Amino acid sequence: MGRKNATSSAKSKEKRMQRKEEQQRISQAMSIIALANQLEDPLADFPVFQNFNKNGISCHLFVKRSSKLSETEKGWIFNLTKKNMQLKYEQCSWGWNDKKKMEELYDERAWFLLAANCIDQSYLAFSHFRFDIDMGIEVLYCYELQLETHVQRKGLGKFMMQVLELMAFKNNMKKVVLTVLKNNPNSKFFKAIGYELDESCPIDDEEETYPYEILSKLNKRLASALPAVNVRNPNHIYDNNQGHSHSNGHCCPGHLH
Ligand SMILES: CC(C)(COP(=O)(O)OP(=O)(O)OC[C@H]1O[C@@H](n2cnc3c(N)ncnc32)[C@H](O)[C@@H]1OP(=O)(O)O)[C@@H](O)C(=O)NCCC(=O)NCCS
């Protein structure tokens, strides 16, 4: 038996309050995610961003859920990802796995921003993204941004990231987050367009080096509402509603560019 003194009971009350606040925050974040995932078309509010005409590219952009993709679209998405990324995956510790990549791309939570040539309707580029909770925070997670070789370095990638940011911030996501492979020279693209090391990005030490980096761009309108501490434990596997793991290849290849 024991007796709590005034200080210890004040401390446990404070802890209870903190837990309650954290639970409220997570449930609020989950409602925001649920609302975004119920949208018919997150691009509908931005007609100006449904077309890209620059540097010899003339294409229209549209958004589809993975469940609405045709078999042809699925095949093109997978093949382009494989063409652009397989070697980079194989050159780091994770390796490439067709089945895992397909499962991730065709997951029912996946959304796609697609760009199709206005003249012949051929597909030129796509982004796989999700409205999701990452480290307890509502985010738009960009899983892939893949362009066909002949349309690269003409401004389309930057434009598509702007479209993702518009859809994210309009729907109250606190950040756009993505994971880049350090061995991919194209990861410089994200830094060039204003993405910075996310506070949750694991840092190499004597015991472990990480082949990837986590980058993000904050929603400035909501930045003050971010929780003070958001440090990722890279060895922890998060479940789908609480966040993503970026360790040991379990989930990371999914976020890699
Ligand atoms: C990486 C990728 C998405 C960039 O899209 P993009 O349309 O080619 O890039 P943009 O023309 O919009 O580039 C915008 C700016 O980013 C920078 N940038 C783009 N690619 C870069 C690269 N490989 N290295 C350094 N900077 C780069 C440049 O500053 C560029 O401006 P500039 O062309 O005026 O110099 C596209 O090239 C791609 O799909 N590559 C293959 C797949 C891939 O690696 N995807 C994931 C990227 S980590």
The ligand as a Gaussian input file, in Angstrom:
#p B3LYP/6-31G(d) Opt

LIG

0 1
 C       12.919000      13.632000     -60.935000
 C       11.728000      14.082000     -61.749000
 C       10.424000      13.751000     -61.047000
 C       11.850000      15.617000     -61.899000
 O       10.820000      16.106000     -62.726000
 P       11.228000      17.020000     -63.975000
 O       10.008000      17.428000     -64.671000
 O       12.235000      16.261000     -64.769000
 O       11.935000      18.244000     -63.262000
 P       11.660000      19.809000     -63.520000
 O       11.940000      20.127000     -64.936000
 O       10.302000      20.143000     -63.030000
 O       12.783000      20.437000     -62.592000
 C       12.591000      21.526000     -61.745000
 C       13.938000      21.920000     -61.163000
 O       14.407000      20.851000     -60.345000
 C       15.808000      20.698000     -60.503000
 N       16.116000      19.342000     -60.983000
 C       15.300000      18.500000     -61.678000
 N       15.904000      17.320000     -61.883000
 C       17.115000      17.428000     -61.312000
 C       18.227000      16.554000     -61.211000
 N       18.175000      15.304000     -61.714000
 N       19.331000      16.981000     -60.573000
 C       19.406000      18.228000     -60.065000
 N       18.369000      19.119000     -60.136000
 C       17.261000      18.721000     -60.755000
 C       16.271000      21.751000     -61.435000
 O       16.642000      22.897000     -60.693000
 C       15.045000      22.054000     -62.221000
 O       15.036000      23.309000     -62.735000
 P       15.811000      23.565000     -64.157000
 O       15.402000      22.451000     -65.074000
 O       15.288000      24.891000     -64.560000
 O       17.253000      23.541000     -63.841000
 C       11.729000      13.422000     -63.154000
 O       12.916000      13.776000     -63.813000
 C       11.624000      11.908000     -63.112000
 O       10.533000      11.374000     -63.109000
 N       12.780000      11.204000     -63.093000
 C       12.806000       9.737000     -63.090000
 C       12.116000       9.114000     -61.907000
 C       12.628000       9.590000     -60.588000
 O       13.816000       9.566000     -60.275000
 N       11.653000      10.012000     -59.784000
 C       11.872000      10.396000     -58.423000
 C       12.724000      11.537000     -58.190000
 S       13.746000      11.306000     -56.761000

